[in-house]
C-alpha cells in the first residue's frame, strides 16, 4: 500500500515476485482460449512499501567526460514484520512457488509522489538474522545498463550511420535482447556520424554503446522510469532552466548545501583523438591555456567516428569547452521534508540532463548573489523514516540567448552577443577521476 511520510509525501515500493496477470491458462473458462488473456501474461507487482525502512538510489556520472555506468538502488525491509515473506528459506512465504519469486532480474520500482524515481532489476537478496526472531531483507538492484553489460555482440559490421542510429542498431541486435518491448527508448538525433566498425564476437554490449557515447560526447543512460536514453553532443543550446534551487527569489526551492570548485583540475588544453582503424591521432592544443596553466592532456582511443576529420572536430570541441578554468557549482543537496507538495514532486521527477539555475546568496563580499545555469549529471536519493534528501551532481551549462534589439544586455553585437545567440555560461568539468577509455598524461 502507499505509505505517507511524516513530511506528507507518498511512497511506493513495487516488486515483481513472479506473479502474472492475464496469463493464458489451458481449459480455463476465463483465462483460456475464449478469454482475454495473453500467452506470456503481464507482470503483477507486489506492494512492499509498508515493510521498507530505507532506500538509497544512485544514478548518473560525476563529470561530463565520463561514461554512465549502471544506476543502483538498495532497499532494506523488515522481514520479521512481513512474516519472513522475503526469506528464500521460508516455503510458507506467499511469494513461494517452488522457490521464492524474488529472483535476479525480477523488476523493481520506487515511486515518490507522482514520479518514478527508480526502475530496475533485482541483483541480490540478503537476509540478515538478528537473534532470536528478527530478520531484515537487503535488496540490491540495478538499472538496464547493468543488464546490457551482461550481454555480448556477435560479429557484425554496420555501415556508416549517425551515432544515434548506431545506438539503435546495437540495441536491436537479437543477441542483445533489448528490443523496445524490454525497455522503452528515448534516442535523440546525434550530431556526429560513426564509421564502419567491424565488431568482433564477444565485444561487451555496454562497452560498445559507451564508445558511441564518447564519439558523440553525449549521454547514454537509463532514465528513472527505465527507458534507455541517448542525448546528443554536450554543447551550447537554447535550453531554458526549469527551476531555481537556492536563493530567496519567489518560487526558488530551498537547498541545504552547495559545493563549488575552481582550479587547474577543471582544465583540459591538449586533446588527442584516435579513431577506430586509424594509425594516427588528431591532436588539438590550446596554446594560450597551456602557457597559463601548464599542459593538461586528455587522450581518447579507438573512437568509432567515421574519419580523422570528425576526430579532429571532437578534439577541437573539447579543447574549446575545457581549456580555461571557471568557478562552478558541482553539487547541491535538497531536503524534501520542508518543501511544498509541488516542490517535492519536482525534485522527485528531476532527471539527468535537466537544466536548472542554482543561486547562492552571501552575507559578505561582492557580489552578494551568484546565479549559475547548470545541467544535472547525477541524481542520488537517500530516504529514511525521518527524511528524504536529493543530491545532484552538476556541470555548468552553455546556454544561448538570441540577440534582442535595443536590449541593454543582449542587444549589442560582440564576441558574446551575436545573431546566432549569446553565450551566457561555459562547460568546464572536473576530470581528475575520469576513466573508462580516457587516459591522462
PyMOL commands that set and color helices and strands:
alter all, ss='L'
color gray80, all
select helices_A, chain A and resi 49-51+144-149+163-171+205-216+264-266+287-293+308-322+336-338+341-349
alter helices_A, ss='H'
color red, helices_A
select strands_A, chain A and resi 3-4+10-21+42-47+52-60+72-78+107-112+115-130+134-142+156-157+161-162+185-187+193-194+198-199+219-222+228-231+244-245+257-261+270-275+282-285+297-303+328-335+355-361+369-383+388-396+400-401+417-418+421-423+438-439
alter strands_A, ss='S'
color yellow, strands_A
deselect
rebuild
show_as cartoon
